[in-house]
Amino acid sequence: MIQTVIKRDGRIVGYNEEKIRAAIRKAMLHTELGEDEALIHKITDHIGFRGNKQMTVEEIQDLVELELMNSPRKEVAKKYIAYRDQRSIARRAKTRDMFHEIIEAKNNDITRENANMNTDSPAGMMMKFASETTKPFVDDYLLSPEARDYVRNGYIHIHDKDYYPTKSLTCVQHPLDRILEYGFIAGHGESRPAKRIETASIIACISLETAQNEMHGGQAIPAFDFYLAPYVRSSYIEEIKNLEALSDRDLSHLYNKEFKDYEKRDLDGLEGDERLAAHAVNRTVSRVHQAMEAFIHNMNTIHSRGGNQVVFSSINYGTDTSAEGRCIIRELLNSTYEGVGNGATAIFPIQIWKKKRGVSYLPDDPNHDLYKLACKVTARRFFPNFVNLDATFNVNEKWKADDPKRYIYEVATMGCRTRVFEDRFGEKTSIGRGNLSFTTINIVRLAIECMSIRDKSERIDMFFTKLNNILEVTARQLDDRYKIQKTALAKQFPLVMSKLWNGCDKLKPTDTVESVINHGTLGIGFIGLAESLVALLGKHHGEDEEAQHLGLRIVSHMRSRANEFSEQYGHNYSILATPAEGLSGRFTAKDRKTFGILPGITDKIYYTNSNHVPVYYKCSPKHKAEIEAPYHELTRGGHIFYVEIDGDATHNPEAISDIVDLMDKHNIGYCSVNHNRNRCMECGYEDASENLDTCPKCGSKAIDKLQRITGYLVGTTDRWNNAKLAELNDRVVHK
């Protein structure tokens, strides 16, 4: 006797014979003889008693077909089979329509989920086909029933869900020195140790590209200047050896000559060793500049993930005060300022300047001149962003100014905003670690569900009750995903699990990664704090002190629960200020459908990213900093503070340093500055003119605005989804 039924989505429900009766009755009504209630009951009873204890929907339908074919009403069987086929086609219609939109390269939220992915290319289309067909498999077979329900009802979003079955991790901060010093073998590729700056630059590109194909998130180098600095000296020595060959002299006494800096000098008037050393330095600086130029060019042209996406890459630098490190920093900045190709702004790597007192921030600091250069470059090229090593939560007590490997104890950021630093299971560092996976909570929906409660304290109490429940579901879901990820074999990630991830040197190819991946983090993200506060109090945190107090209480509570989950599950749970891109409008669309258009909440087609003040709210940079800064200490899984400035920033680097001053004053962890930048899509010409519609260089009308979408730039807004475009159009200047 049938007792339970396995539905198509994997759920197990009780057997309901009335559904069989209804299907047979519908088929009979499409025949000349009409319905036969006695036959309907006879067939239904026979199937119920004949079937197994648990059956699938398809197995039960097969029995119905067989019974009808064996009955006097064979014409009903034909109608039933036809109806069944129609239902099957209807179930597949959504997938069919979606596939056609991908095939036709339509510009919609499916094909524009990731602005740096070209889904119009053949490889991009293939990845999108795979992505959209994998997600239902994850829903049906890998998620728990509670997680699946929360996803379907718009309470949580599982990021990179299409990569769920691959067991891949999100991101990693590359310990590039391990590769540069010892080389690597990854799959069919092999690289020897680097000896000169050009090789080191190329290997840095290869490391980022290779790891990108093994992971579903971004790649970062945490100490780009420190890692490449030794190859400035080795390249200088190579230039001295070239002079030895030309002059047939022993110049080995110049190999270790000390330099305060590597800067080009006019050779006129110089003689003897001084002239030779200066010549070698000049040649070295030129080579470093070309190597940095090549690195930036490669990171904007080398494609990964089947050839449809440039590597989502970031580099952190700014604290190496050695002559060699300063040379790397200076030439990297100079190359960035010049641009790529026809002088276009480089989209990748996302560059992040490590701001620190005693190193670069103050006028008497050794790298202050380079910090000023960084502000100048940002004023023209958007990058570098700035991470604040002086923020209280970014300090490692082991950091010492005279430690040649002090970068180990410096926080490094993934350009989009992801932060990994604290570790319950090892050294407090960013190096060799990353995020494992993250899931975002729709706190706006929770707040909307509480709006009908008239008493304010009861309304807020109910919100926290709902928040607690969804936090527990999210923590369980992330732990479930971790249990899948930990079963991956080291050989599935040839580079990441042989050279990059901390502890991977102890793994054999056939070992699982379980023993090492717990150094990573599990991120609990959130979106729409501003809209949630409007739902609960009528105002957002940028405009009301009570709302700010409640906002901090909400995120503080999330942080406390994350700490509890870390103890409960034995992981590094962290709270992430979600960088919503594809997600920016997904939750809003569901909530609009359920609750309608609510002023200040669902009246726009996007929710405000994480804890940000709404993009349309007019306020000063100072006010924005005062409101958003306290959330950075709470969101240790990642955060960003950004400011929109007006006009042409190219000649106003002081505007950039003013924002960095706000970071320093208000204990902000990470920030970026947005400003107007037009780009000709035909020739690459750029300027900051308002309302530019014709390129003054080539006459093209194809003018686009270069803009930051979450923490990274996008070369064309043509690839932005509708929600992010709406947000872009709503952004106001902070002044």
Number of C-alpha atoms within 10 A of each C-alpha: 14 18 15 16 22 17 14 11 13 16 12 15 12 11 19 13 14 11 11 20 19 12 16 26 19 17 21 22 14 14 14 9 11 13 17 13 12 8 17 18 16 12 19 20 14 14 21 19 12 12 15 16 13 18 17 16 13 14 14 19 17 12 18 23 20 15 19 21 15 11 14 11 16 15 18 26 22 16 19 23 18 13 15 17 12 12 12 11 12 12 11 11 12 11 14 13 11 16 17 12 15 21 17 11 15 15 17 14 18 16 25 21 20 18 23 22 22 21 27 19 15 14 16 20 20 16 18 22 17 13 15 16 13 16 17 14 17 17 19 16 13 18 18 16 16 13 23 19 14 16 16 13 15 17 21 27 23 21 19 17 21 20 19 23 15 15 21 22 25 23 27 30 29 29 24 26 21 14 22 23 14 12 16 20 14 18 12 6 11 9 15 14 16 21 17 21 26 21 17 26 24 16 22 21 19 17 24 24 23 21 25 25 17 22 21 23 24 23 27 28 28 30 28 27 26 26 23 26 22 17 24 26 23 18 22 27 23 17 21 25 20 13 18 15 12 9 10 10 10 12 17 12 9 17 16 11 10 8 12 10 14 23 16 15 12 10 13 7 6 14 11 7 12 12 16 19 23 19 21 24 25 20 17 27 23 15 19 28 23 18 23 25 21 18 22 22 20 20 24 19 12 15 17 18 19 12 15 21 22 22 29 27 25 25 24 29 27 27 29 27 21 19 17 25 25 25 25 30 29 25 20 23 25 17 21 27 23 17 20 18 11 11 14 21 24 24 27 25 27 24 29 25 25 28 28 22 15 15 20 23 22 15 14 12 15 18 24 20 15 19 26 18 18 30 27 25 23 27 25 25 24 31 29 27 27 30 28 25 25 19 20 12 18 23 16 20 8 12 14 12 13 7 10 12 14 17 24 21 21 27 26 32 32 30 32 21 24 24 27 29 25 22 18 15 13 10 14 19 21 27 27 24 25 31 27 26 26 27 21 25 26 24 26 27 26 21 26 21 16 20 20 11 13 9 9 13 11 12 19 19 12 18 24 18 12 16 20 15 11 20 20 14 17 26 23 17 20 23 19 15 20 21 13 17 22 19 13 18 19 21 19 18 21 21 23 25 27 21 24 24 23 22 17 20 12 12 18 14 16 11 14 19 24 17 13 19 23 22 25 29 27 28 29 27 29 25 27 29 31 28 29 29 26 22 25 25 19 15 19 26 26 20 16 13 13 13 22 21 11 18 21 19 12 18 21 18 16 24 21 14 19 23 16 13 20 18 13 10 12 13 23 24 29 29 27 30 30 30 24 23 20 21 24 24 23 18 26 25 18 17 22 17 10 11 12 12 15 15 12 17 27 23 13 19 20 24 30 23 23 27 28 24 25 23 19 15 16 17 16 14 20 16 16 21 22 17 21 22 24 17 22 22 19 22 27 23 27 26 30 29 25 21 22 17 19 15 13 16 24 20 10 14 18 14 18 25 19 14 22 24 14 18 25 19 13 17 22 30 32 28 22 24 23 22 22 20 23 21 22 26 18 14 17 19 18 23 17 18 12 11 9 17 15 13 21 13 12 12 12 14 14 13 20 18 21 24 20 19 20 18 21 24 24 22 20 17 19 14 22 24 23 20 22 26 16 15 21 17 11 13 14 17 18 19 13
